[in-house]
Amino acid sequence: MRGAAAFLLGCAVSAWASAGVVTAPPEPGRVLVGAIRWDAWHGPASEVGLIVEKTLAPAHWHYRLPFFGRVTGENAVEVRGTTPEIMEQEIAFAHQAGLDYWAFVIYPEDNALSLVLKLYLASEQKHRVNFCLNLQGGWEGGGGREAWPAKVRRYVEYFREASYQCVADGRPLIYLYSVDGLVGPGRFASWEEARAAFQELRARAQAAGAGNPYIVAQGWSPETLKEQAATLGLDAIGAYASNAGGRAAPYAELAAHTQRWWDAFGATGCDVVPLVTAGWDMRPRVETPVPWVKDGNIQEYYEAPAPDELGEHLEKAITWCRTHPETAKANTVLIYAWNEFDEGGWICPTLSEGAARLDAIGKKLRKLRSAAPHEGQPIRE
């Protein structure tokens, strides 16, 4: 019965997306809205895929299952979003809500966590939602100087895609998380070497006619980010996720903390991409331990946002960009996250909630964009 109900609800969600109207390309100047994608939802394709399925297996976490998830037992699930049909559905959802792009967390091409990016790139509908790279310091530093040229070739080819998201007059947008991981044993030998690597990426991109990448360092500390951006010659600072250590705290506290960050980041004198948080509640990863979470606290989490709360938080981020044009030069905000289901931040439709979060986002974006009809950047042809 539970599996049948999940299937029927999944069909209802599918019908919602299929009924979406096609909107005209946005006009120059609009505050762009992106969302982070972490695509480990591929089951047996990797150990990581099986691990994250286990985190959501207990019945009390089933409400987090995405629209393509399946309840297979009282404490068993399958969460496997690796078909072209699911990708088409996700594109339809995001497009209907008015999202401009996804920031894909990047892994090596042969890693299972790259499967969904490949599905996106193969889709004939990808022009409806742009994409960009969300790099990770450890993976980018891996192999050091010798491994870097192959990564540069791969990334420049992405920049040349018509659906690659650009900002600031045609500059390919890149996020870089876990900056500390760039340098160390088996990675770049020094910060000077890491800086030279990113200078090479800029030079190769420009030589290919793809523009000078606009690179945003992501972290937790404004002052640390300022130093890292200066050391590497990056363009702006921001965050991947937000957490102020609340214990069973209301979402409003997390949103307020994140909003204070925008000003704190701006006070460094750096350009800023404001983060919008859809939550923080990684209790599934603490209850069912995962290798990449150390010393997790089961009591540390925030209540899930009501859809309207999330919409209001997004509106404030867009307003911040409009009122701080000298700091928000990329004119974009980034949502954590599209699909961090077991970490506690998602806007992708779920079996339990349907598309309520995206509905609220779409309603807010339609209101904001109709009130400012000259705000928008067209998808690159």
TIVOLUM-220941 format. One record per residue (C-alpha): residue number from 1; residue in three letters; z, x, y. Coordinates in steps of 0.05 Angstrom, whole numbers. Layout:
BEGIN
REC     k     r       pz       px       py
REC   NUM   ala        Z        X        Y
...
***
This chain:
BEGIN
REC     k     r       pz       px       py
REC     1   met        0        0        0
REC     2   arg       18       55       48
REC     3   gly      -48       91       35
REC     4   ala      -87       27       44
REC     5   ala      -52       12      110
REC     6   ala      -68       82      134
REC     7   phe     -141       73      116
REC     8   leu     -146        6      153
REC     9   leu     -112       34      215
REC    10   gly     -158       94      212
REC    11   cys     -217       46      212
REC    12   ala     -189       10      272
REC    13   val     -181       75      310
REC    14   ser     -252       94      291
REC    15   ala     -278       28      318
REC    16   trp     -242       41      384
REC    17   ala     -278      107      394
REC    18   ser     -346       81      372
REC    19   ala     -342       26      424
REC    20   gly     -333       76      481
REC    21   val     -383       74      538
REC    22   val     -423      135      557
REC    23   thr     -402      160      625
REC    24   ala     -445      198      675
REC    25   pro     -435      273      682
REC    26   pro     -378      289      730
REC    27   glu     -395      311      801
REC    28   pro     -380      378      833
REC    29   gly     -307      391      852
REC    30   arg     -270      348      802
REC    31   val     -204      374      774
REC    32   leu     -223      390      702
REC    33   val     -177      368      646
REC    34   gly     -175      409      582
REC    35   ala     -132      406      518
REC    36   ile     -112      460      470
REC    37   arg     -136      456      398
REC    38   trp      -99      491      341
REC    39   asp     -140      474      279
REC    40   ala      -98      489      218
REC    41   trp     -108      419      191
REC    42   his     -152      439      133
REC    43   gly     -107      435       71
REC    44   pro     -126      482       14
REC    45   ala     -176      522       55
REC    46   ser     -118      569       71
REC    47   glu      -44      579       58
REC    48   val      -30      559      130
REC    49   gly      -65      492      119
REC    50   leu      -21      476       60
REC    51   ile       41      498       96
REC    52   val       31      451      155
REC    53   glu       16      394      108
REC    54   lys       84      406       77
REC    55   thr      118      403      146
REC    56   leu       93      332      155
REC    57   ala      104      310       83
REC    58   pro      174      280       91
REC    59   ala      168      205      104
REC    60   his      204      208      171
REC    61   trp      148      252      199
REC    62   his       90      209      176
REC    63   tyr       86      177      245
REC    64   arg       55      243      269
REC    65   leu       -4      241      222
REC    66   pro      -71      242      258
REC    67   phe     -122      186      248
REC    68   phe     -154      227      192
REC    69   gly      -89      239      155
REC    70   arg      -70      205       89
REC    71   val       -3      186       60
REC    72   thr       -8      202      -14
REC    73   gly       64      191      -35
REC    74   glu      134      177       -8
REC    75   asn      139      249       14
REC    76   ala       67      273        8
REC    77   val        8      275       55
REC    78   glu      -61      304       64
REC    79   val      -83      325      134
REC    80   arg     -153      352      129
REC    81   gly     -199      346      189
REC    82   thr     -257      388      164
REC    83   thr     -316      341      160
REC    84   pro     -373      330      210
REC    85   glu     -354      256      212
REC    86   ile     -283      272      235
REC    87   met     -309      320      287
REC    88   glu     -357      267      314
REC    89   gln     -298      219      318
REC    90   glu     -255      269      356
REC    91   ile     -310      282      405
REC    92   ala     -318      207      416
REC    93   phe     -243      199      428
REC    94   ala     -239      257      477
REC    95   his     -302      236      514
REC    96   gln     -279      164      521
REC    97   ala     -213      187      551
REC    98   gly     -248      232      602
REC    99   leu     -228      300      576
REC   100   asp     -274      355      601
REC   101   tyr     -261      408      548
REC   102   trp     -222      434      489
REC   103   ala     -191      504      489
REC   104   phe     -199      526      417
REC   105   val     -146      576      392
REC   106   ile     -191      632      366
REC   107   tyr     -187      667      299
REC   108   pro     -237      713      263
REC   109   glu     -301      677      243
REC   110   asp     -285      682      168
REC   111   asn     -214      653      178
REC   112   ala     -204      580      156
REC   113   leu     -174      566      224
REC   114   ser     -245      574      252
REC   115   leu     -274      519      208
REC   116   val     -267      464      260
REC   117   leu     -296      506      316
REC   118   lys     -358      515      272
REC   119   leu     -361      440      261
REC   120   tyr     -358      429      336
REC   121   leu     -413      480      350
REC   122   ala     -457      447      297
REC   123   ser     -448      377      326
REC   124   glu     -504      344      364
REC   125   gln     -451      309      406
REC   126   lys     -416      372      431
REC   127   his     -447      363      501
REC   128   arg     -398      304      511
REC   129   val     -337      351      510
REC   130   asn     -342      424      531
REC   131   phe     -304      481      499
REC   132   cys     -273      548      516
REC   133   leu     -234      603      482
REC   134   asn     -158      607      476
REC   135   leu     -150      679      453
REC   136   gln      -86      708      421
REC   137   gly      -63      778      437
REC   138   gly      -48      798      366
REC   139   trp     -116      778      339
REC   140   glu     -154      807      398
REC   141   gly     -117      873      394
REC   142   gly     -125      876      319
REC   143   gly     -169      934      298
REC   144   gly     -163      965      366
REC   145   arg     -222      995      403
REC   146   glu     -266     1000      341
REC   147   ala     -263      926      327
REC   148   trp     -274      903      398
REC   149   pro     -350      907      406
REC   150   ala     -361      856      350
REC   151   lys     -313      808      385
REC   152   val     -349      817      451
REC   153   arg     -415      800      418
REC   154   arg     -386      737      388
REC   155   tyr     -354      714      452
REC   156   val     -414      727      496
REC   157   glu     -455      684      448
REC   158   tyr     -405      628      458
REC   159   phe     -411      636      534
REC   160   arg     -485      624      527
REC   161   glu     -474      556      495
REC   162   ala     -493      499      541
REC   163   ser     -426      465      528
REC   164   tyr     -383      526      545
REC   165   gln     -335      508      601
REC   166   cys     -344      545      666
REC   167   val     -301      544      729
REC   168   ala     -304      575      798
REC   169   asp     -379      574      807
REC   170   gly     -403      588      737
REC   171   arg     -350      634      707
REC   172   pro     -335      624      632
REC   173   leu     -263      601      625
REC   174   ile     -218      640      577
REC   175   tyr     -143      632      562
REC   176   leu     -103      690      533
REC   177   tyr      -37      675      498
REC   178   ser       14      724      471
REC   179   val      -10      780      516
REC   180   asp       43      828      490
REC   181   gly        8      829      423
REC   182   leu      -53      866      450
REC   183   val      -20      935      445
REC   184   gly       14      968      386
REC   185   pro        3      998      318
REC   186   gly      -65      977      291
REC   187   arg      -83      947      358
REC   188   phe     -103      975      426
REC   189   ala      -70     1043      435
REC   190   ser      -49     1031      507
REC   191   trp      -52      980      563
REC   192   glu     -106     1023      596
REC   193   glu     -148     1015      533
REC   194   ala     -136      940      533
REC   195   arg     -156      934      606
REC   196   ala     -219      973      592
REC   197   ala     -235      925      535
REC   198   phe     -232      864      580
REC   199   gln     -274      901      632
REC   200   glu     -325      912      578
REC   201   leu     -324      838      561
REC   202   arg     -337      822      634
REC   203   ala     -394      871      639
REC   204   arg     -428      847      575
REC   205   ala     -422      774      595
REC   206   gln     -452      787      663
REC   207   ala     -508      830      634
REC   208   ala     -525      771      588
REC   209   gly     -529      724      648
REC   210   ala     -467      686      627
REC   211   gly     -424      702      688
REC   212   asn     -359      739      699
REC   213   pro     -305      708      654
REC   214   tyr     -246      675      689
REC   215   ile     -187      697      646
REC   216   val     -119      662      648
REC   217   ala      -57      697      619
REC   218   gln       -9      648      584
REC   219   gly       65      658      575
REC   220   trp      135      636      593
REC   221   ser      158      680      650
REC   222   pro      122      678      718
REC   223   glu      141      750      735
REC   224   thr      120      777      667
REC   225   leu       54      740      672
REC   226   lys       42      768      741
REC   227   glu       53      839      715
REC   228   gln        8      827      654
REC   229   ala      -48      798      696
REC   230   ala      -46      857      744
REC   231   thr      -44      907      687
REC   232   leu     -104      877      651
REC   233   gly     -143      855      713
REC   234   leu     -139      781      695
REC   235   asp     -154      724      742
REC   236   ala      -97      674      736
REC   237   ile      -34      655      699
REC   238   gly      -10      593      662
REC   239   ala       23      572      597
REC   240   tyr        7      549      527
REC   241   ala       69      505      518
REC   242   ser      134      488      554
REC   243   asn      206      486      529
REC   244   ala      270      490      570
REC   245   gly      316      488      509
REC   246   gly      334      414      514
REC   247   arg      373      383      457
REC   248   ala      350      313      440
REC   249   ala      331      309      513
REC   250   pro      285      257      544
REC   251   tyr      213      274      556
REC   252   ala      224      266      631
REC   253   glu      266      330      630
REC   254   leu      210      369      597
REC   255   ala      159      342      645
REC   256   ala      203      360      705
REC   257   his      214      430      678
REC   258   thr      139      440      669
REC   259   gln      125      414      739
REC   260   arg      175      464      769
REC   261   trp      136      518      732
REC   262   trp       73      503      773
REC   263   asp      109      523      837
REC   264   ala      144      582      803
REC   265   phe       78      609      778
REC   266   gly       46      598      846
REC   267   ala      103      635      880
REC   268   thr       81      699      846
REC   269   gly       18      699      889
REC   270   cys      -26      692      828
REC   271   asp      -78      638      817
REC   272   val      -51      584      770
REC   273   val      -76      536      717
REC   274   pro      -21      482      712
REC   275   leu        2      462      643
REC   276   val       11      389      624
REC   277   thr       58      380      565
REC   278   ala       51      325      513
REC   279   gly      119      344      484
REC   280   trp      159      396      446
REC   281   asp      192      378      380
REC   282   met      183      428      324
REC   283   arg      236      399      278
REC   284   pro      186      392      221
REC   285   arg      175      467      223
REC   286   val      250      480      223
REC   287   glu      266      430      169
REC   288   thr      209      457      125
REC   289   pro      208      530      148
REC   290   val      142      563      165
REC   291   pro      132      639      166
REC   292   trp      114      642      240
REC   293   val      177      607      266
REC   294   lys      240      650      268
REC   295   asp      310      624      282
REC   296   gly      288      552      297
REC   297   asn      341      504      321
REC   298   ile      337      434      290
REC   299   gln      377      406      350
REC   300   glu      329      433      402
REC   301   tyr      275      382      418
REC   302   tyr      251      330      468
REC   303   glu      238      257      455
REC   304   ala      164      238      451
REC   305   pro      132      215      515
REC   306   ala      115      142      527
REC   307   pro       40      140      540
REC   308   asp       50      120      613
REC   309   glu       99      178      623
REC   310   leu       46      226      598
REC   311   gly       -6      195      644
REC   312   glu       40      203      704
REC   313   his       54      275      687
REC   314   leu      -21      289      683
REC   315   glu      -32      255      750
REC   316   lys       20      300      782
REC   317   ala      -15      362      755
REC   318   ile      -82      339      783
REC   319   thr      -49      324      850
REC   320   trp      -18      393      849
REC   321   cys      -87      424      841
REC   322   arg     -115      383      898
REC   323   thr      -58      402      945
REC   324   his      -58      476      925
REC   325   pro     -132      494      928
REC   326   glu     -116      565      948
REC   327   thr      -76      575      884
REC   328   ala     -112      529      835
REC   329   lys     -180      562      846
REC   330   ala     -205      544      776
REC   331   asn     -191      471      793
REC   332   thr     -168      454      723
REC   333   val     -106      433      684
REC   334   leu      -92      446      611
REC   335   ile      -57      398      564
REC   336   tyr      -13      421      508
REC   337   ala      -41      398      462
REC   338   trp      -95      359      426
REC   339   asn      -67      369      356
REC   340   glu       -1      407      352
REC   341   phe       27      352      308
REC   342   asp       83      390      274
REC   343   glu      102      429      336
REC   344   gly      110      365      376
REC   345   gly       53      362      426
REC   346   trp       -9      319      413
REC   347   ile      -56      270      447
REC   348   cys     -104      261      388
REC   349   pro      -98      190      360
REC   350   thr      -50      181      303
REC   351   leu      -42      130      246
REC   352   ser       22      102      276
REC   353   glu        7      102      350
REC   354   gly      -69       95      350
REC   355   ala     -101      119      414
REC   356   ala      -43       99      460
REC   357   arg      -35      168      491
REC   358   leu     -110      176      503
REC   359   asp     -113      106      530
REC   360   ala      -61      124      582
REC   361   ile      -96      188      599
REC   362   gly     -163      153      605
REC   363   lys     -135       98      649
REC   364   lys     -104      149      695
REC   365   leu     -167      192      699
REC   366   arg     -212      133      714
REC   367   lys     -166      113      770
REC   368   leu     -162      183      800
REC   369   arg     -236      196      794
REC   370   ser     -258      130      822
REC   371   ala     -212      143      882
REC   372   ala     -244      211      893
REC   373   pro     -317      201      873
REC   374   his     -340      270      896
REC   375   glu     -293      307      850
REC   376   gly     -325      335      787
REC   377   gln     -363      392      754
REC   378   pro     -424      375      712
REC   379   ile     -430      399      641
REC   380   arg     -474      461      643
REC   381   glu     -545      448      621
***
